[in-house]
Amino acid sequence: MNYLAKFLYVISIKKTELILIVFLFLAISLLDAIGIGLVGPFIGLAVNPGLIQQNDVLSGFYSYVGLQDTGKFIALLGLIIIITFYLKSFFYYQIQNYVYKFCYARQVKLRLRLLNAYLAAPYTFHLRTNSAHILQNIGNESANFIYSIAIPLLNSVANAFVLLVLLLLLAKTDLLATVSILGLLLIAIIPFHYFRHRVARWGKEGLEANTETLRITNHAIGGLKETKVIGCEEFFKAQLSNQTSKYARAASRFHVFQLLPRIVVETLLITFVVGFVSLSLLFEQRAESLVSVLGIFAIASIRLMPSASQLINSMSLLRNNEPTLDRLCLDLKELEQSETEGLVKKSRRAFSENSVQNPSGRLKSPKTTLTFRNTITFDKVSYRYPAAASNALNDVSLTIHKGESIALIGKSGAGKTSLVDVFLGLLIPQSGDIQVDGCSVYSELRSWQNLIGYIPQSIFLTDDTIAGNIAFGVPYDQIDQQKLDSAIRLAQLSELVSQLPEGVQTMVGERGTLLSGGQRQRIGIARALYHEREILVLDEATSALDNETEQLISESIRSLSGTKTMIIIAHRLTTVEYCDRIYEMDQGQIINSGTYQAVVLKDHMPQL
């Protein structure tokens, strides 16, 4: 029952849909039983036509159709049975078609649900979760959930119905023989039940090996330049070989194990049929009905064997993929039911309420923003990372005026990045507040974030065109050319674009590898400008550049001074010389503030 509860939570199915599927499986099982149940009497009639007169229903139907030849009447019954089987096969196909469409539609919804959950998750979740885990869940495990859990579980229900109905039919035909078959099936199931924990362990080993394979590949390819220069290809090859070998070992054991149900069930049923015929012939009283009974049992066995083997196979598959179910269920419950951070639900609700769909079904970014006219105020903001021994921020208070440029300086670990992450709404403070013109940003977190453009040290660029990267998150057919041109001009990218044969349609390569560091940073600035963000946050945006390129980027940033409110983290203090106010931080607190001359040029300023 615990397995079923987790399954229903992950698949998020309505009760009416589940009842409909169960009803359809029951209907097809009854059709199976009716079709097979008619075969025995038909064979009996073919052998002994005199039975027609001995059965009131057949006798009445015989009189009704008005046929004088029992041979023709039996042929008519045969036609009815054939039509019944055709109808059963047609309905079986339609039901299976519905089930598969339903399952793969749920896969689409599950992937969207996972993506939405991960996007709306607290930033701290991503700080402690490897991206390979998230990619594995959205890509592979969501597909595995449908293919190896949802479909086998529904097929198990179908096969269980078929077996139950057929066993009831066979019990009515010959109780002793049915009890014998049931006993043989139980004998077949016992060994598989005994190995259930080993099957689950193989599934866990395979899942962990797959995740590690993705993580190792990400590391090797993601740091390709370093990998080649250092010459550590063999290190990654050895790691990958180890994990793929683990997966191959677990997968091969399970797939070989899956062959056993068909072999065992087939062998036992053949043993039953031969034994049943042999024993029946020893007793004259059973020999008379042997033909019709064997007819029913023979046809039923055609259906019983695959149903029994598929049921056992499905149960093994469900057990083997229980780690997948546990992982998806655990992540979804943690992200959708978390109460550890006071404003997580509020921020998630803001995310979902402001995410609207256009007619094509694609999500559009919400456009509502807070009104920012005068000041942004940090009011005694404190933050501590989960499981940390001390606060990363301690009662930080400061005021930023519209159009002002401020800089955060201090040693590594002083709290600058933590303060910016709180400012961005990625971390929710345990105490204190951030207000825009007296209004708390946490009442409209998504609207607050729509005011901010973030330019980190390493700009994230997709393997797309310059235009696509500047208008990041906007479909090509919705890119505003006027806004694009303005952003390019203000970010001082016009010269670069004019020199490229394909202009803004030039591909930048994966992570912008075809561009220089300075060009990537200017695309980051252009991105913030295209999306018309009033506040720009630059997190060491020039620290990885050479002096000449840094000067060019600084000029681009300086040209925006007065028109944009800017918050700058910098290690190179020359880049913050033009800022209106400098805040020096240490151990999560602001220890000094003032102009560049008052804070940076004073004699006791520590070397950074």
ZAMARGU-4260 file (C-alpha; in steps of 0.2 Angstrom, whole numbers, plus 5000, padded with zeros to 4 digits):
<rodrens>
0) 5000/5000/5000 | 5015/5012/5004 | 5021/5008/4986 | 5004/5013/4979 | 5002/5028/4989
5) 5019/5035/4983 | 5014/5030/4965 | 4998/5040/4966 | 5007/5055/4973 | 5020/5056/4959
10) 5008/5052/4945 | 4995/5064/4953 | 4980/5055/4945 | 4962/5059/4948 | 4952/5046/4956
15) 4939/5046/4942 | 4953/5042/4929 | 4959/5028/4940 | 4942/5021/4942 | 4939/5022/4923
20) 4955/5013/4920 | 4951/4999/4932 | 4933/4997/4925 | 4941/4996/4907 | 4952/4982/4913
25) 4938/4973/4922 | 4928/4974/4906 | 4941/4967/4895 | 4944/4953/4907 | 4926/4948/4907
30) 4926/4948/4888 | 4941/4937/4889 | 4932/4925/4900 | 4916/4925/4890 | 4926/4921/4874
35) 4936/4907/4882 | 4920/4901/4891 | 4911/4898/4875 | 4925/4888/4867 | 4922/4872/4878
40) 4904/4871/4875 | 4906/4874/4857 | 4919/4859/4856 | 4907/4848/4866 | 4893/4852/4854
45) 4904/4848/4839 | 4908/4831/4847 | 4890/4828/4853 | 4877/4838/4844 | 4863/4830/4855
50) 4868/4841/4869 | 4858/4855/4860 | 4842/4848/4866 | 4848/4845/4883 | 4852/4863/4886
55) 4836/4875/4888 | 4845/4890/4882 | 4853/4882/4866 | 4837/4873/4863 | 4827/4889/4863
60) 4840/4898/4852 | 4840/4883/4840 | 4821/4884/4838 | 4822/4903/4837 | 4834/4904/4822
65) 4824/4890/4813 | 4838/4880/4807 | 4834/4861/4804 | 4852/4856/4802 | 4862/4855/4819
70) 4878/4856/4809 | 4873/4873/4803 | 4867/4879/4820 | 4884/4874/4827 | 4893/4883/4813
75) 4882/4898/4817 | 4888/4897/4836 | 4906/4896/4830 | 4903/4912/4820 | 4896/4921/4835
80) 4911/4915/4845 | 4923/4921/4832 | 4914/4938/4831 | 4915/4939/4850 | 4934/4936/4850
85) 4936/4950/4836 | 4926/4962/4847 | 4937/4957/4862 | 4953/4960/4852 | 4947/4977/4846
90) 4942/4983/4863 | 4958/4976/4870 | 4968/4986/4857 | 4958/5002/4861 | 4960/5000/4880
95) 4979/4997/4878 | 4980/5012/4866 | 4971/5023/4879 | 4982/5017/4893 | 4998/5021/4884
100) 4992/5038/4879 | 4987/5041/4897 | 5004/5036/4903 | 5014/5046/4891 | 5003/5061/4894
105) 5007/5059/4913 | 5025/5059/4908 | 5024/5076/4900 | 5015/5082/4916 | 5027/5074/4927
110) 5042/5082/4918 | 5034/5099/4919 | 5029/5097/4937 | 5047/5092/4941 | 5054/5107/4932
115) 5042/5119/4940 | 5047/5111/4957 | 5065/5113/4954 | 5063/5131/4948 | 5053/5136/4962
120) 5064/5127/4975 | 5073/5137/4988 | 5091/5142/4982 | 5098/5132/4996 | 5091/5116/4988
125) 5102/5119/4973 | 5117/5124/4983 | 5117/5106/4991 | 5110/5096/4976 | 5121/5091/4961
130) 5114/5096/4944 | 5116/5078/4938 | 5103/5073/4951 | 5091/5085/4944 | 5095/5082/4925
135) 5093/5063/4929 | 5076/5065/4937 | 5068/5076/4924 | 5076/5067/4909 | 5079/5048/4913
140) 5069/5045/4929 | 5053/5053/4923 | 5053/5042/4908 | 5058/5027/4918 | 5044/5030/4930
145) 5031/5029/4916 | 5040/5014/4906 | 5045/5004/4921 | 5032/5009/4935 | 5016/5016/4928
150) 5014/5005/4913 | 5019/4989/4923 | 5008/4993/4937 | 4993/4996/4926 | 4997/4980/4917
155) 4998/4971/4933 | 4980/4976/4937 | 4974/4971/4920 | 4983/4954/4921 | 4977/4951/4939
160) 4959/4954/4933 | 4962/4942/4918 | 4969/4928/4930 | 4955/4930/4943 | 4941/4929/4930
165) 4949/4915/4920 | 4952/4905/4937 | 4934/4908/4941 | 4929/4901/4924 | 4940/4886/4926
170) 4934/4883/4943 | 4917/4882/4937 | 4923/4870/4923 | 4934/4859/4934 | 4937/4864/4952
175) 4951/4851/4955 | 4961/4856/4940 | 4959/4874/4944 | 4966/4871/4961 | 4980/4862/4953
180) 4984/4876/4942 | 4983/4889/4956 | 4995/4879/4966 | 5007/4878/4952 | 5006/4897/4950
185) 5009/4900/4968 | 5024/4888/4967 | 5030/4900/4953 | 5028/4916/4963 | 5036/4910/4979
190) 5055/4911/4972 | 5052/4928/4965 | 5045/4934/4981 | 5060/4927/4990 | 5072/4937/4978
195) 5062/4954/4980 | 5075/4963/4990 | 5089/4958/4979 | 5079/4964/4964 | 5076/4981/4973
200) 5095/4982/4977 | 5099/4979/4958 | 5088/4994/4954 | 5096/5005/4967 | 5113/5001/4961
205) 5108/5004/4943 | 5100/5021/4947 | 5115/5027/4957 | 5127/5021/4944 | 5117/5031/4930
210) 5117/5047/4941 | 5136/5045/4944 | 5139/5042/4925 | 5130/5058/4921 | 5139/5068/4935
215) 5156/5061/4928 | 5152/5065/4910 | 5147/5083/4915 | 5163/5086/4924 | 5174/5079/4910
220) 5165/5088/4896 | 5161/5104/4906 | 5179/5106/4910 | 5186/5100/4894 | 5199/5114/4893
225) 5206/5109/4910 | 5204/5091/4907 | 5215/5092/4891 | 5228/5104/4898 | 5230/5094/4914
230) 5229/5078/4905 | 5217/5069/4917 | 5207/5060/4903 | 5212/5043/4910 | 5205/5048/4927
235) 5188/5052/4920 | 5188/5036/4909 | 5192/5025/4924 | 5178/5033/4934 | 5166/5031/4920
240) 5171/5013/4917 | 5169/5009/4935 | 5151/5016/4936 | 5145/5009/4919 | 5152/4992/4924
245) 5141/4993/4940 | 5126/4998/4930 | 5129/4984/4917 | 5131/4971/4931 | 5115/4976/4940
250) 5105/4978/4924 | 5111/4961/4916 | 5107/4952/4933 | 5089/4959/4933 | 5086/4956/4914
255) 5091/4938/4915 | 5080/4937/4931 | 5066/4943/4920 | 5067/4929/4908 | 5063/4916/4922
260) 5044/4920/4924 | 5040/4915/4907 | 5051/4899/4907 | 5044/4894/4924 | 5026/4897/4921
265) 5027/4889/4904 | 5035/4873/4911 | 5023/4871/4925 | 5007/4873/4914 | 5014/4860/4902
270) 5017/4849/4917 | 4999/4852/4922 | 4991/4849/4905 | 5001/4833/4902 | 4998/4827/4920
275) 4979/4832/4919 | 4977/4822/4903 | 4986/4807/4910 | 4977/4806/4926 | 4960/4809/4918
280) 4962/4794/4907 | 4965/4783/4922 | 4947/4787/4927 | 4933/4783/4915 | 4921/4795/4923
285) 4932/4809/4918 | 4936/4803/4900 | 4918/4808/4894 | 4920/4826/4897 | 4939/4827/4894
290) 4937/4834/4877 | 4927/4850/4882 | 4937/4852/4898 | 4953/4851/4888 | 4946/4863/4876
295) 4943/4877/4889 | 4959/4873/4898 | 4969/4874/4882 | 4962/4891/4876 | 4963/4897/4894
300) 4981/4892/4895 | 4985/4903/4880 | 4979/4918/4890 | 4985/4912/4907 | 5003/4909/4902
305) 5007/4927/4896 | 4996/4935/4909 | 5004/4925/4923 | 5022/4928/4917 | 5018/4946/4913
310) 5011/4948/4931 | 5027/4941/4939 | 5038/4951/4927 | 5028/4967/4931 | 5030/4964/4950
315) 5049/4961/4948 | 5050/4977/4937 | 5040/4987/4950 | 5052/4981/4964 | 5068/4984/4953
320) 5062/5002/4950 | 5056/5006/4968 | 5072/5017/4970 | 5066/5028/4955 | 5049/5030/4964
325) 5057/5034/4980 | 5068/5047/4973 | 5055/5056/4963 | 5043/5055/4978 | 5056/5062/4990
330) 5060/5077/4979 | 5043/5081/4975 | 5037/5080/4993 | 5052/5090/4999 | 5049/5104/4987
335) 5030/5104/4987 | 5027/5102/5005 | 5043/5110/5013 | 5039/5121/5028 | 5057/5124/5034
340) 5058/5141/5027 | 5044/5153/5031 | 5043/5162/5014 | 5046/5147/5003 | 5027/5144/5000
345) 5024/5162/4997 | 5038/5163/4984 | 5033/5147/4976 | 5015/5153/4975 | 5021/5169/4967
350) 5030/5159/4954 | 5015/5149/4950 | 5002/5163/4950 | 5012/5174/4939 | 5017/5161/4927
355) 5004/5162/4913 | 5002/5152/4897 | 5000/5159/4880 | 4988/5150/4867 | 5003/5139/4861
360) 5005/5132/4878 | 5022/5140/4882 | 5025/5148/4898 | 5028/5167/4898 | 5038/5176/4911
365) 5027/5186/4922 | 5028/5205/4918 | 5022/5213/4934 | 5035/5223/4944 | 5035/5233/4960
370) 5035/5252/4958 | 5052/5259/4963 | 5052/5277/4964 | 5064/5282/4979 | 5073/5270/4990
375) 5077/5252/4993 | 5080/5248/5012 | 5089/5233/5020 | 5081/5233/5038 | 5092/5222/5050
380) 5093/5208/5038 | 5101/5192/5045 | 5103/5175/5036 | 5110/5158/5041 | 5113/5144/5029
385) 5105/5127/5033 | 5116/5117/5045 | 5128/5132/5047 | 5136/5136/5064 | 5134/5155/5063
390) 5125/5168/5053 | 5132/5173/5035 | 5123/5190/5038 | 5121/5199/5055 | 5108/5213/5056
395) 5113/5222/5039 | 5105/5238/5037 | 5108/5250/5022 | 5098/5262/5010 | 5100/5263/4992
400) 5093/5278/4982 | 5086/5276/4965 | 5099/5279/4952 | 5113/5277/4964 | 5128/5265/4962
405) 5134/5256/4977 | 5149/5244/4979 | 5151/5230/4992 | 5169/5226/4996 | 5178/5215/5008
410) 5188/5199/5010 | 5182/5182/5004 | 5169/5175/5015 | 5164/5193/5022 | 5146/5190/5016
415) 5145/5200/5000 | 5138/5186/4989 | 5126/5181/5003 | 5120/5199/5004 | 5117/5199/4985
420) 5108/5182/4985 | 5096/5189/4998 | 5094/5205/4988 | 5090/5194/4973 | 5077/5184/4982
425) 5086/5168/4981 | 5089/5167/5000 | 5075/5171/5012 | 5082/5180/5028 | 5077/5172/5045
430) 5074/5190/5051 | 5074/5207/5045 | 5066/5214/5029 | 5070/5222/5012 | 5058/5236/5007
435) 5055/5246/4991 | 5047/5263/4995 | 5041/5256/5012 | 5034/5240/5004 | 5041/5223/5009
440) 5048/5214/4993 | 5042/5197/5001 | 5024/5202/4998 | 5027/5202/4979 | 5044/5192/4977
445) 5042/5188/4959 | 5037/5206/4955 | 5053/5212/4965 | 5064/5200/4955 | 5057/5208/4939
450) 5066/5224/4944 | 5083/5216/4944 | 5096/5212/4931 | 5110/5200/4937 | 5127/5200/4929
455) 5138/5187/4937 | 5157/5184/4934 | 5153/5170/4922 | 5138/5174/4911 | 5127/5159/4907
460) 5126/5158/4888 | 5116/5145/4878 | 5121/5137/4862 | 5111/5150/4853 | 5112/5166/4843
465) 5118/5183/4850 | 5100/5189/4849 | 5093/5173/4857 | 5105/5175/4872 | 5102/5194/4874
470) 5083/5191/4874 | 5085/5176/4885 | 5069/5167/4889 | 5059/5175/4874 | 5054/5165/4859
475) 5061/5171/4843 | 5045/5177/4836 | 5042/5188/4851 | 5059/5197/4851 | 5057/5215/4851
480) 5069/5222/4838 | 5069/5239/4844 | 5073/5234/4862 | 5086/5222/4855 | 5095/5236/4846
485) 5094/5248/4861 | 5102/5235/4872 | 5116/5231/4860 | 5120/5250/4858 | 5120/5253/4877
490) 5131/5238/4881 | 5143/5244/4868 | 5141/5228/4857 | 5137/5238/4841 | 5155/5237/4834
495) 5156/5218/4837 | 5139/5214/4829 | 5143/5225/4814 | 5159/5215/4811 | 5150/5198/4811
500) 5144/5191/4794 | 5127/5185/4802 | 5126/5200/4814 | 5114/5196/4829 | 5110/5179/4821
505) 5128/5173/4824 | 5129/5157/4835 | 5140/5160/4851 | 5143/5141/4854 | 5140/5131/4870
510) 5142/5143/4885 | 5148/5156/4873 | 5165/5148/4869 | 5166/5157/4852 | 5166/5174/4861
515) 5179/5182/4872 | 5177/5185/4890 | 5173/5204/4888 | 5160/5200/4874 | 5151/5188/4885
520) 5150/5200/4899 | 5143/5214/4887 | 5130/5201/4881 | 5126/5199/4900 | 5124/5218/4902
525) 5114/5219/4886 | 5102/5205/4893 | 5098/5215/4908 | 5095/5230/4898 | 5084/5221/4885
530) 5073/5215/4899 | 5072/5233/4905 | 5078/5230/4923 | 5079/5245/4934 | 5092/5238/4946
535) 5108/5230/4940 | 5118/5218/4951 | 5136/5215/4945 | 5144/5201/4955 | 5162/5202/4951
540) 5157/5205/4933 | 5175/5211/4928 | 5186/5201/4940 | 5190/5187/4927 | 5195/5200/4913
545) 5211/5207/4908 | 5214/5226/4912 | 5210/5232/4895 | 5194/5222/4893 | 5189/5227/4911
550) 5191/5245/4907 | 5180/5243/4892 | 5167/5234/4902 | 5168/5247/4916 | 5165/5261/4903
555) 5149/5251/4898 | 5144/5250/4916 | 5148/5268/4920 | 5138/5274/4905 | 5123/5267/4914
560) 5126/5277/4930 | 5112/5288/4935 | 5100/5279/4923 | 5101/5262/4932 | 5102/5258/4951
565) 5118/5247/4953 | 5125/5236/4966 | 5142/5230/4962 | 5153/5217/4971 | 5171/5219/4966
570) 5189/5213/4971 | 5197/5225/4960 | 5194/5241/4969 | 5198/5253/4954 | 5181/5246/4946
575) 5171/5254/4960 | 5179/5271/4960 | 5165/5280/4952 | 5152/5272/4964 | 5142/5284/4975
580) 5144/5274/4990 | 5156/5260/4996 | 5151/5247/5009 | 5165/5237/5017 | 5159/5220/5024
585) 5167/5208/5037 | 5160/5193/5045 | 5142/5196/5038 | 5142/5214/5044 | 5144/5231/5037
590) 5159/5238/5046 | 5162/5254/5036 | 5153/5265/5023 | 5156/5281/5013 | 5164/5287/4997
595) 5178/5279/4988 | 5190/5291/4996 | 5184/5289/5013 | 5183/5270/5013 | 5196/5263/5000
600) 5210/5276/5000 | 5211/5277/5019 | 5228/5272/5026 | 5222/5257/5036 | 5211/5249/5022
605) 5216/5230/5022 | 5224/5223/5006 | 5211/5213/4996
</rodrens>
